[in-house]
Amino acid sequence: MESASLGLAHRAWRLLPAETRRRAMTRVAGLIAGRPDRLPPAASEGIVVAGDIDGAN
């Protein structure tokens, strides 16, 4: 039953115009996304490197 309702929801979603789907997903992502800090962190000396700097690009 769950897969049938999911299929129905998916078909209903696909009936919406692409622009409407894009705007809806953008709005949902905006609601889910974390909010930036009001005050940025204090400036610090030096550099911060994130990720693997030893691997090939």
C-alpha distance matrix in Angstrom:
0.0 3.8 5.5 5.2 6.4 8.7 9.9 10.7 12.4 14.2 15.5 16.6 18.4 20.1 21.4 23.5 26.9 27.5 30.1 27.8 25.2 28.0 29.5 26.3 25.7 29.4 29.3 26.3 28.2 31.3 29.8 28.5 31.7 34.5 37.6 40.9 43.7 46.1 49.1 49.1 50.3 54.0 55.5 56.4 58.8 57.5 54.4 50.9 49.2 45.5 44.0 45.6 49.0 50.0 47.5 47.8 46.4
3.8 0.0 3.8 5.4 5.3 6.1 8.6 9.9 10.5 12.2 14.2 15.3 16.3 18.3 20.1 21.8 25.1 25.3 27.7 25.5 22.6 25.2 26.6 23.3 22.5 26.2 26.0 22.9 24.7 27.8 26.3 24.8 28.0 30.7 33.9 37.2 40.0 42.4 45.4 45.3 46.5 50.2 51.7 52.6 54.9 53.7 50.6 47.1 45.5 41.8 40.4 42.0 45.5 46.6 44.1 44.6 43.1
5.5 3.8 0.0 3.8 5.5 4.9 6.0 8.5 9.7 10.3 12.1 14.1 15.0 16.2 18.3 20.4 23.4 23.4 26.2 24.4 21.3 23.9 25.8 22.9 21.8 25.5 25.9 23.0 24.5 27.9 26.9 25.3 28.2 31.2 34.4 37.5 40.5 43.1 45.9 45.6 46.8 50.5 51.8 52.5 54.7 53.3 50.1 46.6 44.7 41.0 39.4 40.9 44.2 45.2 42.5 42.7 41.2
5.2 5.4 3.8 0.0 3.8 5.4 5.1 6.2 8.7 9.8 10.6 12.3 14.2 15.3 16.7 19.1 22.4 23.0 25.8 23.9 21.2 24.2 26.0 23.1 22.6 26.4 26.7 24.1 25.9 29.2 28.2 27.1 30.1 33.2 36.2 39.5 42.5 44.9 47.9 47.7 49.1 52.9 54.2 55.2 57.4 56.1 52.8 49.5 47.6 44.0 42.5 44.0 47.2 48.3 45.6 45.6 43.9
6.4 5.3 5.5 3.8 0.0 3.8 5.4 5.0 6.1 8.5 9.8 10.4 12.1 14.1 15.3 17.2 20.7 21.4 23.9 21.6 19.1 22.1 23.5 20.3 20.2 23.9 23.8 21.2 23.4 26.4 25.1 24.3 27.5 30.6 33.5 36.8 39.8 42.0 45.1 45.2 46.8 50.5 52.0 53.2 55.6 54.5 51.3 48.0 46.4 42.8 41.6 43.4 46.6 48.0 45.5 45.6 43.7
8.7 6.1 4.9 5.4 3.8 0.0 3.8 5.4 5.0 6.0 8.5 9.8 10.4 12.2 14.3 15.8 19.0 19.1 21.7 19.6 16.7 19.4 21.1 18.1 17.4 21.2 21.4 18.7 20.5 23.8 22.9 21.8 24.8 28.0 30.9 34.1 37.2 39.6 42.6 42.4 43.9 47.6 49.0 50.0 52.4 51.1 47.9 44.6 42.9 39.3 38.0 39.8 43.0 44.3 41.7 41.8 39.9
9.9 8.6 6.0 5.1 5.4 3.8 0.0 3.8 5.5 5.0 6.1 8.6 9.7 10.5 12.4 14.8 17.8 18.1 21.1 19.4 16.6 19.5 21.6 19.0 18.5 22.3 22.9 20.7 22.4 25.7 25.2 24.3 27.0 30.4 33.3 36.4 39.6 41.9 44.9 44.6 46.2 49.9 51.0 52.1 54.3 52.9 49.6 46.4 44.5 41.0 39.5 41.1 44.1 45.4 42.6 42.3 40.3
10.7 9.9 8.5 6.2 5.0 5.4 3.8 0.0 3.8 5.4 5.1 6.1 8.5 9.9 10.7 13.1 16.5 17.6 20.3 18.2 16.0 19.3 21.0 18.3 18.5 22.3 22.4 20.5 22.8 25.7 25.0 24.7 27.6 31.1 33.7 36.9 40.1 42.2 45.3 45.3 47.1 50.9 52.1 53.4 55.8 54.6 51.4 48.2 46.6 43.1 41.9 43.7 46.6 48.1 45.4 45.1 42.9
12.4 10.5 9.7 8.7 6.1 5.0 5.5 3.8 0.0 3.8 5.5 5.1 6.1 8.6 9.9 11.3 14.7 15.5 17.8 15.5 13.1 16.3 17.7 14.8 15.0 18.7 18.7 16.7 19.1 22.0 21.2 21.0 24.0 27.4 29.9 33.2 36.4 38.4 41.6 41.6 43.5 47.3 48.6 50.0 52.5 51.4 48.2 45.1 43.6 40.2 39.2 41.2 44.2 45.8 43.3 43.1 40.8
14.2 12.2 10.3 9.8 8.5 6.0 5.0 5.4 3.8 0.0 3.8 5.4 5.0 6.2 8.7 10.3 13.2 13.3 16.1 14.4 11.6 14.6 16.6 14.2 13.8 17.6 18.4 16.6 18.3 21.5 21.4 20.9 23.5 27.1 29.7 32.6 36.1 38.2 41.2 40.9 42.8 46.5 47.5 48.8 51.1 49.8 46.5 43.4 41.7 38.3 37.1 39.0 41.8 43.4 40.6 40.2 37.9
15.5 14.2 12.1 10.6 9.8 8.5 6.1 5.1 5.5 3.8 0.0 3.8 5.4 5.1 6.3 9.1 12.1 13.0 16.1 14.6 12.4 15.8 17.8 15.9 16.1 19.7 20.5 19.2 21.2 24.2 24.2 24.1 26.6 30.2 32.6 35.6 39.1 41.0 44.1 43.9 45.9 49.5 50.5 51.9 54.1 52.8 49.5 46.5 44.8 41.5 40.3 42.0 44.7 46.2 43.4 42.7 40.3
16.6 15.3 14.1 12.3 10.4 9.8 8.6 6.1 5.1 5.4 3.8 0.0 3.8 5.4 5.2 7.1 10.7 12.3 14.8 12.6 11.0 14.7 16.0 13.8 14.9 18.4 18.6 17.6 20.1 22.6 22.4 22.8 25.5 29.1 31.3 34.3 37.8 39.4 42.7 42.8 45.0 48.6 49.8 51.4 53.8 52.8 49.6 46.7 45.3 42.0 41.1 43.2 45.8 47.6 45.0 44.4 41.8
18.4 16.3 15.0 14.2 12.1 10.4 9.7 8.5 6.1 5.0 5.4 3.8 0.0 3.8 5.4 5.6 8.8 9.5 11.9 9.8 7.5 11.1 12.7 10.5 11.2 14.7 15.3 14.4 16.6 19.2 19.4 19.7 22.2 25.9 28.0 30.9 34.4 36.1 39.3 39.3 41.5 45.1 46.2 47.8 50.2 49.1 45.9 43.1 41.7 38.5 37.7 39.8 42.3 44.2 41.6 41.1 38.4
20.1 18.3 16.2 15.3 14.1 12.2 10.5 9.9 8.6 6.2 5.1 5.4 3.8 0.0 3.8 5.4 7.5 7.9 11.2 10.3 8.2 11.3 13.7 12.5 12.9 16.1 17.4 16.8 18.5 21.3 22.0 22.2 24.3 28.0 30.1 32.8 36.5 38.2 41.2 40.9 43.1 46.7 47.4 49.0 51.2 49.9 46.6 43.9 42.2 39.1 38.1 39.9 42.3 44.1 41.3 40.4 37.6
21.4 20.1 18.3 16.7 15.3 14.3 12.4 10.7 9.9 8.7 6.3 5.2 5.4 3.8 0.0 3.8 6.5 8.7 11.5 10.2 9.5 12.9 14.6 13.6 14.9 17.9 18.7 18.6 20.8 23.1 23.6 24.4 26.6 30.3 32.1 34.9 38.5 39.9 43.1 43.0 45.4 49.0 49.8 51.6 53.9 52.8 49.6 46.9 45.4 42.4 41.5 43.4 45.7 47.6 44.8 43.8 41.0
23.5 21.8 20.4 19.1 17.2 15.8 14.8 13.1 11.3 10.3 9.1 7.1 5.6 5.4 3.8 0.0 3.8 6.4 8.3 6.5 6.5 10.0 11.1 10.4 12.3 14.9 15.5 15.9 18.2 20.1 20.8 22.0 24.1 27.7 29.2 31.9 35.5 36.8 40.0 40.0 42.6 46.1 47.0 48.9 51.3 50.4 47.2 44.7 43.4 40.5 39.9 42.1 44.3 46.4 43.8 42.9 39.9
26.9 25.1 23.4 22.4 20.7 19.0 17.8 16.5 14.7 13.2 12.1 10.7 8.8 7.5 6.5 3.8 0.0 3.8 5.5 5.4 6.4 8.8 10.2 10.8 12.6 14.4 15.7 16.8 18.5 20.2 21.5 22.9 24.4 28.0 29.3 31.6 35.3 36.4 39.5 39.3 42.0 45.4 46.0 48.1 50.3 49.3 46.2 43.9 42.5 39.9 39.3 41.5 43.4 45.5 42.9 41.7 38.6
27.5 25.3 23.4 23.0 21.4 19.1 18.1 17.6 15.5 13.3 13.0 12.3 9.5 7.9 8.7 6.4 3.8 0.0 3.8 5.4 5.1 6.2 8.7 9.9 10.6 12.2 14.3 15.3 16.4 18.3 20.1 21.1 22.1 25.8 27.2 29.3 33.0 34.4 37.2 36.8 39.4 42.7 43.2 45.1 47.1 46.0 42.8 40.5 39.0 36.4 35.8 37.9 39.7 41.8 39.2 38.0 34.8
30.1 27.7 26.2 25.8 23.9 21.7 21.1 20.3 17.8 16.1 16.1 14.8 11.9 11.2 11.5 8.3 5.5 3.8 0.0 3.8 5.4 5.1 6.2 8.6 9.9 10.5 12.3 14.2 15.3 16.4 18.5 20.0 20.8 24.3 25.2 27.2 30.9 31.9 34.8 34.5 37.3 40.5 41.1 43.2 45.4 44.5 41.4 39.3 38.2 35.8 35.5 37.8 39.5 41.9 39.5 38.3 35.0
27.8 25.5 24.4 23.9 21.6 19.6 19.4 18.2 15.5 14.4 14.6 12.6 9.8 10.3 10.2 6.5 5.4 5.4 3.8 0.0 3.8 5.5 5.2 6.1 8.6 9.9 10.6 12.3 14.2 15.3 16.7 18.4 19.9 23.4 24.3 26.7 30.3 31.3 34.4 34.5 37.3 40.7 41.6 43.7 46.2 45.5 42.5 40.2 39.2 36.7 36.6 39.0 40.9 43.4 41.1 40.2 37.0
25.2 22.6 21.3 21.2 19.1 16.7 16.6 16.0 13.1 11.6 12.4 11.0 7.5 8.2 9.5 6.5 6.4 5.1 5.4 3.8 0.0 3.8 5.5 5.1 6.2 8.5 9.9 10.5 12.2 14.1 15.4 16.5 18.0 21.7 23.2 25.7 29.4 30.8 33.8 33.7 36.2 39.7 40.5 42.5 44.8 43.9 40.8 38.3 37.1 34.3 34.0 36.3 38.4 40.8 38.4 37.6 34.6
28.0 25.2 23.9 24.2 22.1 19.4 19.5 19.3 16.3 14.6 15.8 14.7 11.1 11.3 12.9 10.0 8.8 6.2 5.1 5.5 3.8 0.0 3.8 5.5 5.2 6.1 8.6 9.9 10.5 12.2 14.3 15.4 16.1 19.8 21.0 23.2 26.9 28.3 31.2 30.8 33.4 36.7 37.4 39.3 41.5 40.6 37.5 35.2 34.0 31.4 31.2 33.6 35.5 38.0 35.7 34.8 31.6
29.5 26.6 25.8 26.0 23.5 21.1 21.6 21.0 17.7 16.6 17.8 16.0 12.7 13.7 14.6 11.1 10.2 8.7 6.2 5.2 5.5 3.8 0.0 3.8 5.5 5.0 6.1 8.6 9.8 10.5 12.4 14.3 15.2 18.6 19.3 21.6 25.2 26.2 29.3 29.3 32.2 35.5 36.4 38.6 41.1 40.5 37.6 35.4 34.7 32.2 32.4 35.1 36.9 39.6 37.7 37.0 33.7
26.3 23.3 22.9 23.1 20.3 18.1 19.0 18.3 14.8 14.2 15.9 13.8 10.5 12.5 13.6 10.4 10.8 9.9 8.6 6.1 5.1 5.5 3.8 0.0 3.8 5.4 5.1 6.2 8.6 9.8 10.7 12.4 14.2 17.7 18.9 21.7 25.2 26.4 29.7 29.9 32.5 36.0 37.2 39.3 41.9 41.4 38.5 36.0 35.3 32.6 32.7 35.5 37.6 40.2 38.3 37.9 34.8
25.7 22.5 21.8 22.6 20.2 17.4 18.5 18.5 15.0 13.8 16.1 14.9 11.2 12.9 14.9 12.3 12.6 10.6 9.9 8.6 6.2 5.2 5.5 3.8 0.0 3.8 5.4 5.0 6.0 8.5 9.9 10.5 11.9 15.6 17.4 20.0 23.6 25.3 28.4 28.2 30.5 34.1 35.1 37.0 39.5 38.7 35.7 33.0 32.1 29.2 29.2 31.8 34.1 36.6 34.6 34.3 31.4
29.4 26.2 25.5 26.4 23.9 21.2 22.3 22.3 18.7 17.6 19.7 18.4 14.7 16.1 17.9 14.9 14.4 12.2 10.5 9.9 8.5 6.1 5.0 5.4 3.8 0.0 3.8 5.5 5.1 6.1 8.7 9.9 10.3 13.8 15.0 17.2 20.9 22.4 25.3 25.2 27.7 31.2 32.1 34.2 36.7 36.1 33.2 30.8 30.1 27.6 27.9 30.7 32.7 35.5 33.7 33.4 30.3
29.3 26.0 25.9 26.7 23.8 21.4 22.9 22.4 18.7 18.4 20.5 18.6 15.3 17.4 18.7 15.5 15.7 14.3 12.3 10.6 9.9 8.6 6.1 5.1 5.4 3.8 0.0 3.8 5.5 5.0 6.3 8.7 10.0 13.2 13.9 16.7 20.2 21.3 24.6 24.9 27.7 31.2 32.5 34.8 37.6 37.3 34.7 32.2 31.9 29.4 30.0 33.1 35.1 38.0 36.5 36.4 33.4
26.3 22.9 23.0 24.1 21.2 18.7 20.7 20.5 16.7 16.6 19.2 17.6 14.4 16.8 18.6 15.9 16.8 15.3 14.2 12.3 10.5 9.9 8.6 6.2 5.0 5.5 3.8 0.0 3.8 5.4 5.1 6.3 8.6 12.0 13.7 16.9 20.3 21.9 25.1 25.4 27.7 31.4 32.9 34.9 37.7 37.2 34.5 31.8 31.3 28.5 28.9 31.9 34.3 37.0 35.4 35.6 32.8
28.2 24.7 24.5 25.9 23.4 20.5 22.4 22.8 19.1 18.3 21.2 20.1 16.6 18.5 20.8 18.2 18.5 16.4 15.3 14.2 12.2 10.5 9.8 8.6 6.0 5.1 5.5 3.8 0.0 3.8 5.4 5.1 5.9 9.6 11.7 14.4 18.0 20.0 22.9 22.7 24.9 28.6 29.8 31.6 34.3 33.7 30.9 28.1 27.6 24.8 25.1 28.2 30.5 33.3 31.8 32.0 29.2
31.3 27.8 27.9 29.2 26.4 23.8 25.7 25.7 22.0 21.5 24.2 22.6 19.2 21.3 23.1 20.1 20.2 18.3 16.4 15.3 14.1 12.2 10.5 9.8 8.5 6.1 5.0 5.4 3.8 0.0 3.8 5.5 5.3 8.2 9.1 11.9 15.4 16.9 20.1 20.3 22.8 26.4 27.8 30.0 32.8 32.6 30.1 27.6 27.5 25.1 26.0 29.3 31.3 34.4 33.2 33.5 30.7
29.8 26.3 26.9 28.2 25.1 22.9 25.2 25.0 21.2 21.4 24.2 22.4 19.4 22.0 23.6 20.8 21.5 20.1 18.5 16.7 15.4 14.3 12.4 10.7 9.9 8.7 6.3 5.1 5.4 3.8 0.0 3.8 5.7 8.1 9.3 12.8 15.8 17.3 20.6 21.3 23.7 27.3 29.2 31.3 34.4 34.4 32.0 29.4 29.5 26.9 27.9 31.2 33.5 36.5 35.4 36.0 33.3
28.5 24.8 25.3 27.1 24.3 21.8 24.3 24.7 21.0 20.9 24.1 22.8 19.7 22.2 24.4 22.0 22.9 21.1 20.0 18.4 16.5 15.4 14.3 12.4 10.5 9.9 8.7 6.3 5.1 5.5 3.8 0.0 3.8 6.6 9.2 12.6 15.6 17.8 20.8 21.1 22.9 26.7 28.5 30.2 33.1 32.8 30.3 27.4 27.2 24.4 25.1 28.4 30.9 33.7 32.6 33.4 31.1
31.7 28.0 28.2 30.1 27.5 24.8 27.0 27.6 24.0 23.5 26.6 25.5 22.2 24.3 26.6 24.1 24.4 22.1 20.8 19.9 18.0 16.1 15.2 14.2 11.9 10.3 10.0 8.6 5.9 5.3 5.7 3.8 0.0 3.8 6.5 9.4 12.6 15.1 17.9 17.7 19.6 23.3 24.9 26.6 29.5 29.2 26.7 23.9 23.8 21.2 22.2 25.6 27.9 30.9 30.0 30.8 28.4
34.5 30.7 31.2 33.2 30.6 28.0 30.4 31.1 27.4 27.1 30.2 29.1 25.9 28.0 30.3 27.7 28.0 25.8 24.3 23.4 21.7 19.8 18.6 17.7 15.6 13.8 13.2 12.0 9.6 8.2 8.1 6.6 3.8 0.0 3.8 6.6 9.3 12.1 14.7 14.7 16.4 20.1 22.0 23.8 26.8 26.8 24.6 21.9 22.4 20.0 21.5 25.1 27.3 30.5 30.0 31.2 28.9
37.6 33.9 34.4 36.2 33.5 30.9 33.3 33.7 29.9 29.7 32.6 31.3 28.0 30.1 32.1 29.2 29.3 27.2 25.2 24.3 23.2 21.0 19.3 18.9 17.4 15.0 13.9 13.7 11.7 9.1 9.3 9.2 6.5 3.8 0.0 3.8 6.6 8.7 11.7 12.2 14.5 18.1 20.2 22.5 25.7 26.2 24.4 22.1 23.0 21.2 23.2 26.9 28.7 32.1 31.9 32.9 30.6
40.9 37.2 37.5 39.5 36.8 34.1 36.4 36.9 33.2 32.6 35.6 34.3 30.9 32.8 34.9 31.9 31.6 29.3 27.2 26.7 25.7 23.2 21.6 21.7 20.0 17.2 16.7 16.9 14.4 11.9 12.8 12.6 9.4 6.6 3.8 0.0 3.8 6.4 8.6 8.6 11.1 14.6 16.6 18.9 22.2 22.8 21.1 19.2 20.5 19.2 21.7 25.4 26.7 30.3 30.4 31.5 29.1
43.7 40.0 40.5 42.5 39.8 37.2 39.6 40.1 36.4 36.1 39.1 37.8 34.4 36.5 38.5 35.5 35.3 33.0 30.9 30.3 29.4 26.9 25.2 25.2 23.6 20.9 20.2 20.3 18.0 15.4 15.8 15.6 12.6 9.3 6.6 3.8 0.0 3.8 5.4 6.2 8.4 11.9 14.5 16.9 20.5 21.6 20.5 18.9 20.8 19.9 22.8 26.5 27.7 31.3 31.8 33.2 31.1
46.1 42.4 43.1 44.9 42.0 39.6 41.9 42.2 38.4 38.2 41.0 39.4 36.1 38.2 39.9 36.8 36.4 34.4 31.9 31.3 30.8 28.3 26.2 26.4 25.3 22.4 21.3 21.9 20.0 16.9 17.3 17.8 15.1 12.1 8.7 6.4 3.8 0.0 3.8 6.5 9.5 12.2 15.0 18.0 21.6 23.2 22.5 21.4 23.6 23.1 26.1 29.8 30.7 34.4 35.0 36.2 34.0
49.1 45.4 45.9 47.9 45.1 42.6 44.9 45.3 41.6 41.2 44.1 42.7 39.3 41.2 43.1 40.0 39.5 37.2 34.8 34.4 33.8 31.2 29.3 29.7 28.4 25.3 24.6 25.1 22.9 20.1 20.6 20.8 17.9 14.7 11.7 8.6 5.4 3.8 0.0 3.8 6.5 8.6 11.5 14.6 18.3 20.2 20.0 19.3 22.0 22.0 25.3 28.9 29.5 33.1 34.2 35.5 33.5
49.1 45.3 45.6 47.7 45.2 42.4 44.6 45.3 41.6 40.9 43.9 42.8 39.3 40.9 43.0 40.0 39.3 36.8 34.5 34.5 33.7 30.8 29.3 29.9 28.2 25.2 24.9 25.4 22.7 20.3 21.3 21.1 17.7 14.7 12.2 8.6 6.2 6.5 3.8 0.0 3.8 6.5 8.6 11.6 15.1 16.8 16.3 15.6 18.3 18.6 22.0 25.5 25.9 29.6 30.7 32.0 30.0
50.3 46.5 46.8 49.1 46.8 43.9 46.2 47.1 43.5 42.8 45.9 45.0 41.5 43.1 45.4 42.6 42.0 39.4 37.3 37.3 36.2 33.4 32.2 32.5 30.5 27.7 27.7 27.7 24.9 22.8 23.7 22.9 19.6 16.4 14.5 11.1 8.4 9.5 6.5 3.8 0.0 3.8 6.4 8.7 12.4 14.2 14.1 13.4 16.5 17.0 20.6 24.0 24.3 27.9 29.4 31.1 29.5
54.0 50.2 50.5 52.9 50.5 47.6 49.9 50.9 47.3 46.5 49.5 48.6 45.1 46.7 49.0 46.1 45.4 42.7 40.5 40.7 39.7 36.7 35.5 36.0 34.1 31.2 31.2 31.4 28.6 26.4 27.3 26.7 23.3 20.1 18.1 14.6 11.9 12.2 8.6 6.5 3.8 0.0 3.8 6.4 10.1 12.6 13.5 13.8 17.3 18.6 22.3 25.4 25.3 28.8 30.6 32.3 30.9
55.5 51.7 51.8 54.2 52.0 49.0 51.0 52.1 48.6 47.5 50.5 49.8 46.2 47.4 49.8 47.0 46.0 43.2 41.1 41.6 40.5 37.4 36.4 37.2 35.1 32.1 32.5 32.9 29.8 27.8 29.2 28.5 24.9 22.0 20.2 16.6 14.5 15.0 11.5 8.6 6.4 3.8 0.0 3.8 7.0 9.6 10.7 11.8 15.4 17.3 21.1 23.9 23.2 26.7 28.7 30.2 28.9
56.4 52.6 52.5 55.2 53.2 50.0 52.1 53.4 50.0 48.8 51.9 51.4 47.8 49.0 51.6 48.9 48.1 45.1 43.2 43.7 42.5 39.3 38.6 39.3 37.0 34.2 34.8 34.9 31.6 30.0 31.3 30.2 26.6 23.8 22.5 18.9 16.9 18.0 14.6 11.6 8.7 6.4 3.8 0.0 3.8 6.5 8.3 9.8 13.6 15.9 19.6 22.1 21.2 24.5 26.9 28.7 27.7
58.8 54.9 54.7 57.4 55.6 52.4 54.3 55.8 52.5 51.1 54.1 53.8 50.2 51.2 53.9 51.3 50.3 47.1 45.4 46.2 44.8 41.5 41.1 41.9 39.5 36.7 37.6 37.7 34.3 32.8 34.4 33.1 29.5 26.8 25.7 22.2 20.5 21.6 18.3 15.1 12.4 10.1 7.0 3.8 0.0 3.8 7.0 9.6 13.1 16.1 19.6 21.5 20.1 23.1 25.8 27.6 27.0
57.5 53.7 53.3 56.1 54.5 51.1 52.9 54.6 51.4 49.8 52.8 52.8 49.1 49.9 52.8 50.4 49.3 46.0 44.5 45.5 43.9 40.6 40.5 41.4 38.7 36.1 37.3 37.2 33.7 32.6 34.4 32.8 29.2 26.8 26.2 22.8 21.6 23.2 20.2 16.8 14.2 12.6 9.6 6.5 3.8 0.0 3.8 6.9 10.0 13.4 16.6 18.2 16.6 19.5 22.2 24.0 23.6
54.4 50.6 50.1 52.8 51.3 47.9 49.6 51.4 48.2 46.5 49.5 49.6 45.9 46.6 49.6 47.2 46.2 42.8 41.4 42.5 40.8 37.5 37.6 38.5 35.7 33.2 34.7 34.5 30.9 30.1 32.0 30.3 26.7 24.6 24.4 21.1 20.5 22.5 20.0 16.3 14.1 13.5 10.7 8.3 7.0 3.8 0.0 3.8 6.5 9.9 13.1 14.9 13.3 16.5 19.0 20.7 20.0
50.9 47.1 46.6 49.5 48.0 44.6 46.4 48.2 45.1 43.4 46.5 46.7 43.1 43.9 46.9 44.7 43.9 40.5 39.3 40.2 38.3 35.2 35.4 36.0 33.0 30.8 32.2 31.8 28.1 27.6 29.4 27.4 23.9 21.9 22.1 19.2 18.9 21.4 19.3 15.6 13.4 13.8 11.8 9.8 9.6 6.9 3.8 0.0 3.8 6.5 10.0 12.3 11.6 15.0 17.2 19.2 18.5
49.2 45.5 44.7 47.6 46.4 42.9 44.5 46.6 43.6 41.7 44.8 45.3 41.7 42.2 45.4 43.4 42.5 39.0 38.2 39.2 37.1 34.0 34.7 35.3 32.1 30.1 31.9 31.3 27.6 27.5 29.5 27.2 23.8 22.4 23.0 20.5 20.8 23.6 22.0 18.3 16.5 17.3 15.4 13.6 13.1 10.0 6.5 3.8 0.0 3.8 6.6 8.6 8.0 11.5 13.4 15.4 14.9
45.5 41.8 41.0 44.0 42.8 39.3 41.0 43.1 40.2 38.3 41.5 42.0 38.5 39.1 42.4 40.5 39.9 36.4 35.8 36.7 34.3 31.4 32.2 32.6 29.2 27.6 29.4 28.5 24.8 25.1 26.9 24.4 21.2 20.0 21.2 19.2 19.9 23.1 22.0 18.6 17.0 18.6 17.3 15.9 16.1 13.4 9.9 6.5 3.8 0.0 3.8 7.0 8.0 11.4 12.5 14.7 14.0
44.0 40.4 39.4 42.5 41.6 38.0 39.5 41.9 39.2 37.1 40.3 41.1 37.7 38.1 41.5 39.9 39.3 35.8 35.5 36.6 34.0 31.2 32.4 32.7 29.2 27.9 30.0 28.9 25.1 26.0 27.9 25.1 22.2 21.5 23.2 21.7 22.8 26.1 25.3 22.0 20.6 22.3 21.1 19.6 19.6 16.6 13.1 10.0 6.6 3.8 0.0 3.8 6.1 9.0 9.4 11.7 11.4
45.6 42.0 40.9 44.0 43.4 39.8 41.1 43.7 41.2 39.0 42.0 43.2 39.8 39.9 43.4 42.1 41.5 37.9 37.8 39.0 36.3 33.6 35.1 35.5 31.8 30.7 33.1 31.9 28.2 29.3 31.2 28.4 25.6 25.1 26.9 25.4 26.5 29.8 28.9 25.5 24.0 25.4 23.9 22.1 21.5 18.2 14.9 12.3 8.6 7.0 3.8 0.0 3.8 5.5 5.9 8.9 9.6
49.0 45.5 44.2 47.2 46.6 43.0 44.1 46.6 44.2 41.8 44.7 45.8 42.3 42.3 45.7 44.3 43.4 39.7 39.5 40.9 38.4 35.5 36.9 37.6 34.1 32.7 35.1 34.3 30.5 31.3 33.5 30.9 27.9 27.3 28.7 26.7 27.7 30.7 29.5 25.9 24.3 25.3 23.2 21.2 20.1 16.6 13.3 11.6 8.0 8.0 6.1 3.8 0.0 3.8 5.7 8.1 8.9
50.0 46.6 45.2 48.3 48.0 44.3 45.4 48.1 45.8 43.4 46.2 47.6 44.2 44.1 47.6 46.4 45.5 41.8 41.9 43.4 40.8 38.0 39.6 40.2 36.6 35.5 38.0 37.0 33.3 34.4 36.5 33.7 30.9 30.5 32.1 30.3 31.3 34.4 33.1 29.6 27.9 28.8 26.7 24.5 23.1 19.5 16.5 15.0 11.5 11.4 9.0 5.5 3.8 0.0 3.8 6.9 9.3
47.5 44.1 42.5 45.6 45.5 41.7 42.6 45.4 43.3 40.6 43.4 45.0 41.6 41.3 44.8 43.8 42.9 39.2 39.5 41.1 38.4 35.7 37.7 38.3 34.6 33.7 36.5 35.4 31.8 33.2 35.4 32.6 30.0 30.0 31.9 30.4 31.8 35.0 34.2 30.7 29.4 30.6 28.7 26.9 25.8 22.2 19.0 17.2 13.4 12.5 9.4 5.9 5.7 3.8 0.0 3.8 6.5
47.8 44.6 42.7 45.6 45.6 41.8 42.3 45.1 43.1 40.2 42.7 44.4 41.1 40.4 43.8 42.9 41.7 38.0 38.3 40.2 37.6 34.8 37.0 37.9 34.3 33.4 36.4 35.6 32.0 33.5 36.0 33.4 30.8 31.2 32.9 31.5 33.2 36.2 35.5 32.0 31.1 32.3 30.2 28.7 27.6 24.0 20.7 19.2 15.4 14.7 11.7 8.9 8.1 6.9 3.8 0.0 3.8
46.4 43.1 41.2 43.9 43.7 39.9 40.3 42.9 40.8 37.9 40.3 41.8 38.4 37.6 41.0 39.9 38.6 34.8 35.0 37.0 34.6 31.6 33.7 34.8 31.4 30.3 33.4 32.8 29.2 30.7 33.3 31.1 28.4 28.9 30.6 29.1 31.1 34.0 33.5 30.0 29.5 30.9 28.9 27.7 27.0 23.6 20.0 18.5 14.9 14.0 11.4 9.6 8.9 9.3 6.5 3.8 0.0
